[in-house]
Amino acid sequence: MQTIEQLDELMTKPTEKLIQDMKDIDGDILILGVGGKMGPTLAKMAKRAIDSSGSNKKVIGVSRFSSGTLQSELESYGIETIAADLLNDTELQSLPTVKNIIYMAGNKFGTTGNEHFTWAMNAYLPGRVAEKYKDSKIVVFSTGNVYPLTSVIQEECTEKHFVDPVGEYAQSCLGRERVFSYFSHKNKTEMLMFRLNYAIDLRYGVLMEIAKQVYNQKPIDVRMGQVNVIWQGDANEYALRSLLHCSSPAKALNITGPEKISVRWLAEEFASRFNKTATFIHEEQETALLNNASKAHRLFGYPSVSLGQMVDWTVEWINNDGAVHNKPTHFQERQGAY
């Protein structure tokens, strides 16, 4: 795993289960917020699955596309694109009517000091989208941050656990869920709340951040002592297959890997691979943000990429000076200040 082309090929390759499910998904797929971290690979995976299934569906990606070459990249892949500001109601209402919606729009980083924009994106816009697409199926990207920090020695949060978000970003994400859920009740719109914890792309994510710090001999903050992660390709597959599991009233589904992973163990593992010494600051706290995704694993199967494989690829990527995004996850944050 040494080039972006190899990474993109692997991350967008559909499984046979997704290809079979794609045959059962009725209608085109519209991805709102396709320009984010996961949107491009999700769109490409959807297109590859459609082509492999022999079905005749379109994948349409919506984003501002205000800079860069993503729009032309997606179009060269056979994905239709629409440049639109979703907060501009005229532009939102001009979008095509599509049966299947993957809602990925939102704001996280930069919330502190810009709370009004985060609430507009995460809690106001969902109502506008839900009204426009009341006759569609909608998979709503959400986050495990809607749950509280829980004891690291007791059970993680399942979908039945009470929500208690920490900080305004997480509160606005719960607002997004509540607003969508209101319209699911009102209009009988079938939806699914996709509560994702830490997707892993070799260019960013918890593993890359810890590995980079170890490689550069920087200390690791272990106050958030344990984490959950999942390969981004697996998370994308689960999101697309979730279109067959939407319901009204809307239900939530936790999405992450099966392990509860020690941050200290990860750092030590990377240190041994890089022939470095891991150093740490602070001490592990008694609580962490930890989710139980066994329901998703029962529906879709275990993730195809193991934690060990992700660690191996991350080491190889860093040793080969692979490209990285300057988009830290802030997984260490315990006060919800993003």
DAHUTA-V534857 format. One record per residue. RES is the residue in one small letter. PSI is psi in radians with two decimals (NA if undefined). BURIAL is + if it has 24 or more other ideal C-beta (glycine too) atoms within 12 Angstrom, else -. Layout:
BEGIN
RES&PSI&BURIAL  RES&PSI&BURIAL
END
This chain:
BEGIN
m&1.59&+  q&-0.31&-  t&2.77&-  i&-0.60&-  e&-0.73&-  q&-0.74&-  l&-0.81&+  d&-0.72&+  e&-0.80&-  l&-0.74&+  m&-0.35&+  t&0.06&+  k&2.12&+  p&2.56&+  t&2.89&+  e&-0.60&-  k&-0.72&+  l&-0.72&+  i&-0.74&+  q&-0.73&-  d&-0.59&+  m&-0.53&+  k&-0.51&-  d&-0.20&-  i&2.12&+  d&1.99&-  g&3.05&+  d&2.94&+  i&2.17&+  l&2.16&+  i&1.94&+  l&2.08&+  g&0.65&+  v&-0.26&+  g&0.02&+  g&-2.94&+  k&-0.66&+  m&-0.35&+  g&-0.83&+  p&-0.76&+  t&-0.57&+  l&-0.76&+  a&-0.75&+  k&-0.69&+  m&-0.74&+  a&-0.78&+  k&-0.74&+  r&-0.68&+  a&-0.72&+  i&-0.83&+  d&-0.72&+  s&-0.48&-  s&-0.22&+  g&0.19&-  s&2.89&-  n&1.36&-  k&2.72&+  k&2.59&+  v&2.18&+  i&2.21&+  g&2.30&+  v&2.28&+  s&2.95&+  r&-0.50&+  f&0.79&+  s&-0.29&-  s&2.91&-  g&-2.97&-  t&0.25&-  l&-0.72&+  q&-0.83&+  s&-0.59&-  e&-0.82&+  l&-0.72&+  e&-0.62&-  s&-0.35&-  y&-0.09&+  g&0.22&-  i&2.22&+  e&2.53&+  t&2.64&+  i&2.16&+  a&2.06&+  a&2.54&+  d&1.93&+  l&-0.39&+  l&-0.19&+  n&1.89&-  d&-0.56&-  t&-0.77&-  e&-0.66&-  l&-0.83&+  q&-0.32&-  s&-0.14&-  l&2.65&+  p&2.71&-  t&2.13&-  v&2.55&+  k&-0.46&+  n&2.17&+  i&2.26&+  i&1.94&+  y&1.88&+  m&0.02&+  a&2.51&+  g&3.04&+  n&2.38&+  k&-1.19&+  f&2.36&+  g&0.14&-  t&-0.80&+  t&2.11&-  g&-0.18&-  n&0.70&-  e&-0.60&+  h&-0.68&-  f&-0.72&-  t&-0.77&+  w&-0.62&+  a&-0.80&+  m&-0.74&+  n&-0.34&+  a&-0.51&+  y&-0.89&+  l&-0.70&+  p&-0.64&+  g&-0.69&+  r&-0.76&+  v&-0.75&+  a&-0.66&+  e&-0.73&+  k&-0.69&+  y&0.73&+  k&-0.36&+  d&0.17&-  s&2.95&+  k&2.38&+  i&2.09&+  v&2.04&+  v&1.97&+  f&2.17&+  s&-2.72&+  t&2.64&+  g&-0.17&+  n&-0.21&+  v&-0.29&+  y&2.80&+  p&2.93&+  l&2.39&+  t&2.86&+  s&2.33&-  v&-0.24&+  i&0.01&-  q&-2.96&-  e&2.59&-  e&3.03&+  c&2.13&+  t&3.11&+  e&-0.31&+  k&-0.18&-  h&2.56&+  f&2.61&-  v&2.53&+  d&1.25&-  p&2.50&+  v&2.06&+  g&2.85&+  e&-0.61&+  y&-0.92&+  a&-0.65&+  q&-0.72&+  s&-0.52&+  c&-0.67&+  l&-0.64&+  g&-0.72&+  r&-0.83&+  e&-0.78&+  r&-0.70&+  v&-0.82&+  f&-0.73&+  s&-0.66&+  y&-0.80&-  f&-0.43&+  s&-0.73&+  h&-0.83&-  k&-0.83&-  n&0.07&-  k&0.53&-  t&2.28&+  e&2.19&+  m&2.93&+  l&2.27&+  m&1.97&+  f&1.55&+  r&1.66&+  l&2.39&+  n&1.87&+  y&1.35&+  a&2.48&+  i&2.06&+  d&2.46&+  l&-0.30&+  r&-0.22&+  y&3.00&+  g&2.99&+  v&-0.79&+  l&-0.78&+  m&-0.71&+  e&-0.81&+  i&-0.77&+  a&-0.74&+  k&-0.73&+  q&-0.74&+  v&-0.81&+  y&-0.69&+  n&0.17&-  q&0.70&-  k&2.52&-  p&2.59&-  i&2.22&+  d&2.07&+  v&0.32&+  r&-0.70&+  m&1.52&+  g&-0.27&+  q&2.64&+  v&2.87&+  n&2.51&+  v&2.81&+  i&2.48&+  w&2.35&+  q&-0.61&+  g&-0.71&+  d&-0.73&+  a&-0.70&+  n&-0.75&+  e&-0.80&+  y&-0.68&+  a&-0.79&+  l&-0.73&+  r&-0.37&+  s&-0.31&+  l&-0.40&+  l&0.03&+  h&0.29&+  c&2.67&+  s&2.88&-  s&2.13&+  p&2.71&-  a&2.54&+  k&2.77&+  a&2.68&+  l&2.09&+  n&2.37&+  i&1.94&+  t&-3.10&+  g&3.02&+  p&-0.26&+  e&2.61&+  k&1.93&+  i&2.30&+  s&2.19&+  v&-0.69&+  r&-0.75&+  w&-0.75&+  l&-0.80&+  a&-0.75&+  e&-0.66&+  e&-0.79&+  f&-0.67&+  a&-0.73&+  s&-0.60&-  r&-0.63&+  f&-0.03&+  n&0.80&-  k&3.09&+  t&2.17&-  a&2.34&+  t&2.70&-  f&2.67&+  i&2.62&-  h&-3.01&-  e&2.68&-  e&2.38&+  q&2.95&-  e&-0.21&-  t&2.79&-  a&2.95&+  l&1.78&+  l&2.23&+  n&2.62&+  n&2.02&+  a&0.47&+  s&-0.51&+  k&-0.77&+  a&-0.68&+  h&-0.59&-  r&-0.66&-  l&-0.77&-  f&-0.14&+  g&2.85&-  y&2.66&+  p&2.52&+  s&-0.39&+  v&2.14&+  s&2.87&-  l&-0.77&+  g&-0.70&-  q&-0.70&-  m&-0.70&+  v&-0.81&+  d&-0.84&-  w&-0.67&+  t&-0.76&+  v&-0.82&+  e&-0.71&+  w&-0.80&+  i&-0.69&+  n&-0.48&-  n&0.27&-  d&0.80&-  g&2.71&+  a&2.53&-  v&2.63&+  h&2.50&-  n&1.12&-  k&1.32&-  p&2.56&-  t&-0.39&+  h&0.66&+  f&-0.34&+  q&-0.24&+  e&2.18&+  r&-0.18&+  q&-0.01&-  g&0.37&+  a&1.63&-  y&NA&+
END
